[in-house]
Amino acid sequence: MANRSIIVFVLVAFCTPLLWSQDTTRVSLLFVGDVMQHDSQIRAAYDPVSKSYDYGACFQYVKPIIQSADVAIANLEVTLAGPPHKGYPQFSAPDELAEELKNTGFDVLVTANNHSLDRRRKGLERTIDVLDNLNIPHTGTFKDSASRAVEYPLVFERNGIRFSLLNYTYGTNGIPVTKPNIVNLIDTVQIKTDLAQARKQNTDAIIVFMHWGAEYQDTPNRTQKEIAKLCFENGAMLVIGAHPHVIQPMELDTVKNTLVAYSLGNFVSGQQSRYRDGGAMLWVDLEKVGISDSVSTVKIKKASYELEWVYRNNEVPKKYFILPVKEFENDTLLLSSSTAKDMFRVFREDSRKLFLKNKNIAESDRLPLETSYFRVVLTSTTDSISAVDSISTLNFYGLEAEQVNDTLFNWTTGKFHDKEIAEQALTEIKSSTPFTDAKLVWYYWDKRREELPSGKE
């Protein structure tokens, strides 16, 4: 009997890992601060030829980073109330701004802030309509209580991990809410009720995005800390802050599995004074471990920040560009003026000094993007790709079409990140293919910067 018991024990011991095998999934969240549109930004985006607005250039440098996140969330601190488009103090941004936010990679927008009612009822409702038409999930403002009851807290899912998202603001600049519209205001009783509803949704993590704090203060006040504590006590895992227009510290409690970022500053705005000319992007990596079909745990595996700075050039009107610090820290091309370089440096130094106060959240160790590369450009041609691709040398290096105009294009090789290898490819192409006048071209952020010497003839 004793031997039989031992055999049973051994079988159970070996079978247990199979019965309780763990299913692990991960998701990367990226949060940014205030998306604003001052008059100078609206002028910068306007195209007098097409009489429309184009924000592609503004977001081009940060776009690859935003798109790399599983979920990217931003605070939309403007209305989309239609023309006349206007900046401060009562914002109405062009619809193209929302279109570009989606194109850049933002998945969710929060809309409860002190500018939600800048254009009263029309502005609130049209903003919702524009976002709905673009299929951009959003929360914080509602046309009526019926829509809030159905849509709030907002639930979204990525990689098998489900989230509840809540959003509140301290006020609306004294403009009263027109019934039946709703703007979520910071009310501790209501927040506790909403968090109870979020827990009933049985999602994996609850996120609360707050519009709070004192403008231009780099330290969270007592009210911010008390509200964050209330959120955590009632089930929130992440509390993200906006409104001060400057960054404030972040804290990760590895024991309680909670994180608060008191303010991420300005993601993009027309404010160019010290401390207000940029912000932080917060990465939060979550891991879900399924213990059984009905039991799982979700942990904050890692949290880190990246800095981004808003560059305004000297064109008329001035153009705006959101620059990820990691990619432009040693740039000598775009930031050509000493004034811009000094402002960029001061922002970096100020921000990194402030974030020394962070708890368990350091600067991201993400490797910089490969933004500089070379291509061998063949002569302009209308030849079909099959004809060019039949040349083995060109096929080896890869072929891409580069549009010149409506009827003309260049064939180019794939990208070379090493100049010496690119030069060797150029020499081989010139000597073994009909394209003896091929050129080596340097690209920076996917734009031609310089045609380099063609090598030995």
C-alpha positions, 0 to 999 in steps of 0.5 A: 500500500505504501509503494502504491501511495508513492506511485500516485504522488509521483504521478500527481507531481509530474502531471501538475505542471501540465494541468496548471500550465501558464499562458503568458501575454504582454501588452505595451501601453504608451501615454502622452500628455496634452495635445493642443492647438494654439493659433500659431500651430493652426497657421503652421498646418494650413495649406493655402493651395488646397485650403486644408490642414496637414499635420503630417510633418508635425508628427512625422518624427514621433510616428514610428514610436507611437506606432510601435506601442500596442496601445497609445493614449493621448489627452485631446485638449481641444474641441473639434467644433469646426470653423472658425478654427481658433486657439487659446483661449477657446480652442476649435482645432481642424478635423485634420488634427484628429485624422493625423492622430489616428494616422500617427498611431493613437488608439484612444483619446480622452476628452474630459479637460478644462477646454471640453466646453470651449465651444459649448454644446456644439463643440462637445457634440461635434468633437464626439461625432468627428471621433466616432466617424474616424472610429477613434475610441474616446471617453470623458465627455458624452452627449447624454446620460444614456450614452454614458451609461452604455459606454462608460467606463470605456473597455478596450482589449489588446493581446488578450488583455482587457482594460477599463478606462476612466477620465475626469477633469477638475473643471471646464473654465467656468463654462456650465455644461448644457443639458443633456451633455455630460463632462466627467468632473472630479467628484470622489463619490462619483469616481468611487461609483464608477470604479465599482462599475469598472470592477464589475466589468471584470477587466484585467486592469483599470486606468484612470486619466485625470485632468488635475493639478496646478498649471506650471507647477512641477510638483503634485499637490495634496489633492492630486495625491489624495485622488490618486490614493482613492483611485488605487484603493478602489481598484485602479492600477494606473493613474495618468495625469495631465493639465499642468503643461509641465512634467511632474514626477512618476511613481511605480509601487512594485509591491502594490502593483500601481503606478501614477504619473502626475503630469506628462506635460505638453505633447504638442502645443504652441507654448515655447517657454521653458519647461512648457515646450515638451513633455514625456511619453510613458511606457508601461509594459503589462504581463498577464499570466493565466493560471487557469481558465478562470484565474489570471494575474496582471503585473506591471513588468516595467515602466519607463519614460521618454522625452519629446520636445516641440521644435518650431523652425524659422519659416513663415509661418513657423512649422512645428515638429515633435522630436523624440529626444533619443533620436535628436540628441546629437542632431546637427541637421534639423536643429541648425540654429544655436537658439534651438539647440540651446532650448533643446538642451535646457529642456533635456537637462531640466526634465532629466533632473526633475525625473530623478525624483521618480520612483522605480521609473527610469528613462527608456533603454529603447535603441534609437531608430535607424533614421539615416541610411543610403540607397543606390538610385538608378536612372529615372525610368518607366521600365516595368519592375519585371524587366529590372528585377530580372537583373540578378545583381539588382534583385540581390540588393532589393528593388523599390520604386521612388516616385518622382512625378505622376509618370516618372519614378526611380528604381532604388535598392533597399536600405544600407545603414553602412556607407561602405557596404552601400559604396561597394553595392554602387560599384557592383551595380555600375560595373555589371548592369546597364545602370552605369550612371547610378548614384549613391544617395543619403536619406535622413528620416526617409527624405533625400538629404544629399547625393554622394559622389558616385565612386571611381569611374 
